[in-house]
Structures are given as structure tokens and as C-alpha cells.
Amino acid sequence: MDSLNILKNLAIILIAAKLCGLIARKLKGPQVVGEIIAGLLIGPSVLNLVQKDDFITGMAEIGVILLMFSAGLGTNLKELIKTGPVALLIALAGVAVPLAGGAAIYYVFGFGSPDARFFEAIFMGTVLAATSVSITVQALKEMGHLKEKVGTTILSAAIIDDVIGIILLTVVIGFKNPDVDPIGVGINTVLFFAVSIILGFALYFLFKWIDKRWPHSRRIPIFGLVLCFASAYCAEEFFGIADITGAYVAGIILCNIKDSGYIERKMDVSSYIIFGPIFFASIGLQTSFDNFNMQVLWFSLALVGVALATKVIGCGGMARICRFNTPDSLKIGIGMMNRGEVALIVSQKGLNAGLMDSKFFTAVIILIVVSSIITPILLKVLYSKWPGENDTENNSVIPDKSRENKKVLSR
């Protein structure tokens, strides 16, 4: 790999992401939206200054892993446990409704041969079932609402959502590929969370001892970062769970130690300067319109509309049933409608298994870009109208106090 080309690409991505992020903030929009648009502008679709390669892909993957690790570090564990059952119901609704909507839209357009149409339609629904929590996390962190009940519920539901989506993917591919064992995937998922709980307690007490012996020292964030990468690796390599889930679990393990905030600040610095902008810009870099035609255009528009609506209806509707008030239900529904890296992974697996035509991959990319841009904007509008955390039982408004991350992200 040409090292000079790497340096050139990094310089272009970082300056474009920073400038577009500043413009977005001047226009009262989330900075992450500007970074995604920056990738779209410098990528193959517009200026063609940067092409996504293995190096950028790797850097982007580190970016999303660090983002999820920071989200785990900033999680209120008591609130997470409290919202767990509700988050599970929201996640189930957030899978079922988009699954049905995606399958229906595929049938309406009449794609595929009659013999394969059923499985291809179910697979399209599986693509829509995946939620990308990373951009929602970044938007909530910018606004200072990540640690509230709504933010914690979105985060918990999205993690559960992705696990269910991966199991669904394996089941669907299992009908096409007899080598895949859906029951084995379910067992691996249960094992992953069981091992995470058992080892998590041991690692928590180990880090608590380290924190007590060497408080506020640099070795603590370094050891924490090692745990983050090791958890991300083990989750995907040994259990078939997305690496971002492993990174989030690592953050959860450390969220209650005394120096969790110190570790989070150290992670935010590197994420803010280089890894975060590369990840968000990489979404725009993947967009290409080479094989685009009118049929794909109409399907893409319909797919985007169905994908966004079904998440709001499924997740927001279930949140309302679970006694969240209307503003909070809307925030949860909007926060869950973003698609990203998991949808890409699912789509790529479908391409390899023959469940998706390559022309539909462009439609998925368009969905990812549109949802990545519109989700933070709508969240900002909702929080501007209904600021702070809304008490779901008495509808009183609790002042928002979780603003510490804005100091890092608004420089």
C-alpha cells in the first residue's frame, strides 16, 4: 500500500470532515451530519478525491469501536438494567415491523424469480431490521442527552436489535447454505453474554484494584483500550457477534470504576481528532451511482421511506405502549431509524450468499446515507422542542445535566 497515498487521503478526509462539520454546526445542525456529507463530496459520487480502501476501512472500524466503547463508559448501569426489559420489547418491535415492511416492498416491486422471491424478500426485511447506534450515540453525545433514560433505552434496544438481526441473517442464509447452523448461532449468542457477565465481574474488580493503586494514571486508559479491542475481537471471532457489541460491553464493565470518566475523556480525544471523522466520512465514501437506473431509483426511494417509517412505528409505538410519553416515544423511534455498518455487513453477506442482487446494494447505501443525515437532524429538532429528560410517569421535565461531553466535542 502506498504510504504517500494514505497520507494524502487522511489529509483530505480530515480537512473536509472538519470544515463540513463546522458548517453544519453554524447551520445549527449536528456536526456528524457535516462529516457524512464531507465523505459524499470527496468520494466517487462527486469530486472523486478519495476512494475507500482497506486502510480507511480499518480506520473507520476503529472509529466505530471507540465510539461504542465510549458509549459504554458513559452508560448509567442502573438505568441500563432498569430499561432492559423495555428495551427488549422495543428491539423486538423494531425488528418485526421493518422485517415485514422490507419483505412487502420487495414483493410490490416484483423483483426476483418466483422460486427465490420469498427468501430474497425476507432477506431485504432483515437488512431493514438492523439499527446503527453509532451515529445516534454521537448526536446524543453532542447534545448532552446520551445518559438520560431515553438515550439509554435507545442504546440498549439498538444493541439487542443488532443481535437479533445477526441471528435472523444466519437463519435466512441457513436456508440457502446448509453449512450455517442457526441453532449454533443462538447458542453462541447466549454464551457470549454469559461469558461477558462472568468475566465482566472479574475484570471490574481487577480494574477497580488498578484504579485504587494507580488512580488517574495513564496506564488505566491504556489497559481499558486493550480490553476494548480484545472484547471486540473475541465477540466476532469466537461468538459471531458484531465487534461493536463487544466494545460496548467492555465500556459497560468499566463504567462504574472511579476513573471511568477519565478513560472516556481520553478515548474522546483520539476519536474526535481522527477516528470519528474517518468513520463518518467513510459512509459517504461508499456511495456510488455507477449502476443506477430509474427502477433502482424508485425502489431506493420506496425502501428509504419504508425503512424510516417502520422503525418509528415499531420502536416508537412500542415505547408508547411501554408508558413513555409521546415526545420520548418519538425520540426513541427517530433514534432507532438510523442504518449503518450492520446494514452494510448484512447486505454484504447477502450478496455473497446470492440473496441480494448487486444493484440493490446501491439502494442500501442510499438508505444508510439518508438515515445517517436525517436522524441527528430530527433528534435535534425534537430535543429543541422538548428539552431535557421527560418523566414518563408524570410528564414533568427534569433539567438536563449531562453536558460534560459537549466540552470535548464542541471544540
Beta strands, then each sheet from edge to edge (+ up, - down):
strand 1: 389-390
strand 2: 397-398
sheet 1: 1+ 2-
end
